[in-house]
Amino acid sequence: MKKTLLFLLSFITLSVAAQTEQSAEKKQDSCFVFTTIDSVGITSVKDQNRSGTCWCFSTIGFLESEYMRTHKGAQIDLAEMFCVSHTMVDRAEYVVRMYQSAQFSAGGSAYDVIYCLKHYGMVPQEVMPGIQYAWHPEKDTLPVHGELDAVAGGFVRALKKPLSPVWKKALQSIYDTYLGACPEKFNYNGKEYTPRTFADDVLGLNADDYISITSYTYHPYSYEEGHPRFAFEVPDNWRMDMMYNVPMEDLMRIIDNAIKNGYSMAWGADVSEDGFTRNGIAVCPDVDRGADLTGSDMAHWLGLSASQKKEELTKRPLPEIEVTQQMRQDALDSQETTDDHGMQIFGIANDQNGKKYYMIKNSWGSKRYEKTYKGIWYVSETFMKYKTNDILVHKDALPKDIRKKLGIK
């Protein structure tokens, strides 16, 4: 009797354990579980809110990480709107000099922030919060640029020749009214600075140390003699930032080497793909194999809406497409790949299957993503290969052999 009872208890225990294990496996299979492999220090996730300033938030975040790297982990909070004000007035002047044939918009590139650092300096966030337009500035602290963009854009489009000598001053007054005037002098930690001296003496970053890198075949690679760099032809690269062009495999080596050695990067990418979710995941699932990958009956799969299919393909780790250099180029040429969004690459992680992802700091805030990854995105290696437009990185972050082939000293 005792032996029978013991057998039954053992059987029940094993059955419960097996069910628990199967349940755990099912749960693990139905979501993403990440383990950080390597990461670089970042400042808190900011919120660009209702403004087209991702380019500025991402690159300012990158510079804040660079400050942490060069100042033993110390943190600093830099003013995004100082860069926005300078950049938009510069962009308006470019549009005017191009006889209105160029685009005036709130967009920009990572290079705009580096240009600002070099030519205008930098200021801390406390000196220029950049929100003069709020009815209740003590609680309305997030950017809302709809009116500003409409007013400034309308002003620029209304300019007709012959131009008056004060049009630029008038435009600057618009940005000063909405964002606050860029300070000429200010106090920080008990000492007086100008934007130039703050950038040089406090921030201490050399704008000339940062380079832009891309990977496309419609221009020769920068390893070829006589073809060092080219200006990536997208509207927001209106300053014609000259980028080094390398094969996709070397681009990925640069990203990996940077993180391994303590460097983050500003990342220009296409986020219009279905695989870039609002849940902190970016993948490139094999849509053509959707029913097979998700284990769905074909009739059921075909009956799903596009949003339902997207959810099924992005809610757990699944096989992805194989990306080639030619695919990258074809996607750019067909304008499937567009210049959408700027973020910051700062780490590498693996999912529960050992698959590689990159950790990305976004600028869409953290509160609305409390149930996911609090404003951090996990981007698969496949997505990174396919949808990276360009990166901005410190030149010392490059592998030595690539740096030598590019002629970077």
VENPEJO-V294595 format. One record per residue. N is the residue number from 1. RES is the residue in three letters. SS is DSSP state (H for helix, E for strand, L for the rest). Layout:
n=<N N>
res=<RES RES>
ss=<SS SS>
This chain:
n=<1 2 3 4 5 6 7 8 9 10 11 12 13 14 15 16 17 18 19 20 21 22 23 24 25 26 27 28 29 30 31 32 33 34 35 36 37 38 39 40 41 42 43 44 45 46 47 48 49 50 51 52 53 54 55 56 57 58 59 60 61 62 63 64 65 66 67 68 69 70 71 72 73 74 75 76 77 78 79 80 81 82 83 84 85 86 87 88 89 90 91 92 93 94 95 96 97 98 99 100 101 102 103 104 105 106 107 108 109 110 111 112 113 114 115 116 117 118 119 120 121 122 123 124 125 126 127 128 129 130 131 132 133 134 135 136 137 138 139 140 141 142 143 144 145 146 147 148 149 150 151 152 153 154 155 156 157 158 159 160 161 162 163 164 165 166 167 168 169 170 171 172 173 174 175 176 177 178 179 180 181 182 183 184 185 186 187 188 189 190 191 192 193 194 195 196 197 198 199 200 201 202 203 204 205 206 207 208 209 210 211 212 213 214 215 216 217 218 219 220 221 222 223 224 225 226 227 228 229 230 231 232 233 234 235 236 237 238 239 240 241 242 243 244 245 246 247 248 249 250 251 252 253 254 255 256 257 258 259 260 261 262 263 264 265 266 267 268 269 270 271 272 273 274 275 276 277 278 279 280 281 282 283 284 285 286 287 288 289 290 291 292 293 294 295 296 297 298 299 300 301 302 303 304 305 306 307 308 309 310 311 312 313 314 315 316 317 318 319 320 321 322 323 324 325 326 327 328 329 330 331 332 333 334 335 336 337 338 339 340 341 342 343 344 345 346 347 348 349 350 351 352 353 354 355 356 357 358 359 360 361 362 363 364 365 366 367 368 369 370 371 372 373 374 375 376 377 378 379 380 381 382 383 384 385 386 387 388 389 390 391 392 393 394 395 396 397 398 399 400 401 402 403 404 405 406 407 408 409>
res=<MET LYS LYS THR LEU LEU PHE LEU LEU SER PHE ILE THR LEU SER VAL ALA ALA GLN THR GLU GLN SER ALA GLU LYS LYS GLN ASP SER CYS PHE VAL PHE THR THR ILE ASP SER VAL GLY ILE THR SER VAL LYS ASP GLN ASN ARG SER GLY THR CYS TRP CYS PHE SER THR ILE GLY PHE LEU GLU SER GLU TYR MET ARG THR HIS LYS GLY ALA GLN ILE ASP LEU ALA GLU MET PHE CYS VAL SER HIS THR MET VAL ASP ARG ALA GLU TYR VAL VAL ARG MET TYR GLN SER ALA GLN PHE SER ALA GLY GLY SER ALA TYR ASP VAL ILE TYR CYS LEU LYS HIS TYR GLY MET VAL PRO GLN GLU VAL MET PRO GLY ILE GLN TYR ALA TRP HIS PRO GLU LYS ASP THR LEU PRO VAL HIS GLY GLU LEU ASP ALA VAL ALA GLY GLY PHE VAL ARG ALA LEU LYS LYS PRO LEU SER PRO VAL TRP LYS LYS ALA LEU GLN SER ILE TYR ASP THR TYR LEU GLY ALA CYS PRO GLU LYS PHE ASN TYR ASN GLY LYS GLU TYR THR PRO ARG THR PHE ALA ASP ASP VAL LEU GLY LEU ASN ALA ASP ASP TYR ILE SER ILE THR SER TYR THR TYR HIS PRO TYR SER TYR GLU GLU GLY HIS PRO ARG PHE ALA PHE GLU VAL PRO ASP ASN TRP ARG MET ASP MET MET TYR ASN VAL PRO MET GLU ASP LEU MET ARG ILE ILE ASP ASN ALA ILE LYS ASN GLY TYR SER MET ALA TRP GLY ALA ASP VAL SER GLU ASP GLY PHE THR ARG ASN GLY ILE ALA VAL CYS PRO ASP VAL ASP ARG GLY ALA ASP LEU THR GLY SER ASP MET ALA HIS TRP LEU GLY LEU SER ALA SER GLN LYS LYS GLU GLU LEU THR LYS ARG PRO LEU PRO GLU ILE GLU VAL THR GLN GLN MET ARG GLN ASP ALA LEU ASP SER GLN GLU THR THR ASP ASP HIS GLY MET GLN ILE PHE GLY ILE ALA ASN ASP GLN ASN GLY LYS LYS TYR TYR MET ILE LYS ASN SER TRP GLY SER LYS ARG TYR GLU LYS THR TYR LYS GLY ILE TRP TYR VAL SER GLU THR PHE MET LYS TYR LYS THR ASN ASP ILE LEU VAL HIS LYS ASP ALA LEU PRO LYS ASP ILE ARG LYS LYS LEU GLY ILE LYS>
ss=<L H H H H H H H H H H H H H H H H H H H H H H H H H H H H L L L L L E E E E E L L L L L L L E L L E L L L H H H H H H H H H H H H H H H H H L L L L L L L E L H H H H H H H H H H H H H H H H H H L L L L L L L L L L L L H H H H H H H H H H L L L L E H H H L L L L L L L L L L L L L L L L E L H H H H H H H H H H H H H L L L L L L L L H H H H H H H H H H H H H L L L L L L E E E L L E E E L H H H H H H H H H L L L H H H E E E E E L L L L L L L L L L L L L L L E E L L L L L L L L L L E E E E L L H H H H H H H H H H H H H L L L L E E E E E L L L L L L E L L L L E E L L E L H H H H H H H H L L L H H H H H L L L H H H H H H H H H L L L L L E L L L L H H H H H H H H H L L L L L L L E E E E E E E E E E L L L L L E E E E E E L L E L L H H H L L L L L L E E E E E H H H H H H H E E E E E E E H H H L L H H H H H H H L L L>
